[in-house]
Amino acid sequence: MSNSATDRAALPPTVWPARGRHTGPDSEEVIRRILRSRKDAGVLDDFVEPPVPEDPARRVFEARWRVDDGTVTVRARLTLVAQQAGREWQLVAEAERPWDEAWPSPATMFWPDGDEAGDGGEAAWDYHPAVAGLRLRTVNPLPADDKDMRRVLRDAAKDAWCVNLVVHEAMTPDTLGRLPLVRRLPPGLVHRVVEHRATPQQFRAVNWALRDLGVEVPRGGAVLLPPDPAPTGYEAQEYAVRSVFLDGSEPTELIAAVSRFAALPKPAPQGAEEALADLRDNWTLMTLEEQLARERGLVAQYAEALEAMTRSRDLYRESAELAHEALAALRDTPAPAVAPAAQPASPFQQLTRAFKGLRPVRDKDAMPGDETGKTDQ
């Protein structure tokens, strides 16, 4: 499969993808504790940890719950993979209808949120998967060094699992202004947005760093870093907010811009298509009705395969019979009459002709005027 973004299709609107890194110890135990607490509270219908025998360093967790007053079922699959700095996680959830960002975040079904985090680094699950130091759910101050700032923004923009929001502070904010803006977003966006903050003095530096990405942050405003490649009809200015008030008020314009941006039909993040296929093809947490439906589907597939094999066998048999009939007809047809070809002379005939050529010529055989047949006088 190609890794090019242009070769990857957009994910269906029913899918919610997210990725991150847990840097604390015992990632599996943290997830198991949260899943048990969610099921005990009635938030989850059920969960399971299916075995992964082919990769002992990999852990998989499945969970199912309902949203929209219990009318829509959501299935989610989280995969943990060991890395040098903690464990990387990928989470793909799929609903029975297009995703509504007002629904609870699938990340909070597996990871602790708010006051639920206990000791031992349980809250350290929200680190950026590709850029060291960046985190979800909080403010990420941009580096003071211009080149480092440029590198951070460039590397963050490459990872399509996250939405990157750059905010410029018009003036040094107070306590309320230092609170993360991402926490004011709808629940379905909180764990997919990385908030970068530039100080008042970094206005020129941040726009220099953003120049290669083709966007610019307004003074005291915000901008969303463009996807790569940008989808058809994408206009960078539509995702820039002129003013962001860091006073604790609702950032209505900013929320609208982030929601529009997240809804763009962008190419699937690298690895997301495989994760979705894994969710659909290897799902184990099924209800009795789902198991029956799956078995009926398998029976139907086997019946179709058997019918196809039977058709192929019949066609082969028919072809063989036609070939035998044609061969028999060819054997029963008399050969056409052919004029005999001139037979070459036998060795005896050739020898006879040679002796005849050596026989002496008699008088009666002599030509008129030939003196060889007369006696000398």
Salt bridges, closest charged atoms under 4 A:
GLU28 OE2 - ARG59 NE 3.75
GLU28 OE2 - ARG87 NH1 3.06
GLU29 OE2 - ARG32 NH1 2.65
ASP45 OD2 - ARG66 NE 3.06
ASP46 OD1 - LYS39 NZ 2.95
GLU49 OE1 - ARG32 NE 2.74
GLU54 OE2 - ARG58 NH1 3.98
GLU62 OE2 - ARG77 NH1 2.32
ASP68 OD2 - ARG97 NH2 2.37
GLU88 OE2 - ARG19 NH1 2.88
GLU94 OE2 - ARG280 NH2 2.67
GLU101 OE2 - ARG192 NH1 3.39
ASP113 OD1 - ARG137 NH1 2.95
GLU116 OE2 - ARG38 NH1 2.55
GLU122 OE1 - ARG33 NH2 2.38
ASP126 OD1 - ARG135 NH2 2.74
ASP126 OD2 - ARG137 NE 2.88
ASP155 OD1 - ARG154 NE 3.44
ASP159 OD1 - ARG19 NH2 2.23
GLU169 OE2 - ARG197 NH1 2.96
GLU195 OE2 - ARG197 NE 2.76
ASP212 OD2 - ARG150 NH2 2.21
GLU250 OE1 - ARG184 NH2 2.74
ASP278 OD2 - ARG58 NH2 3.22
ASP278 OD2 - ARG77 NE 3.17
GLU307 OE2 - ARG311 NH1 3.03
ASP314 OD1 - ARG313 NH2 3.27
GLU371 OE1 - LYS374 NZ 3.43
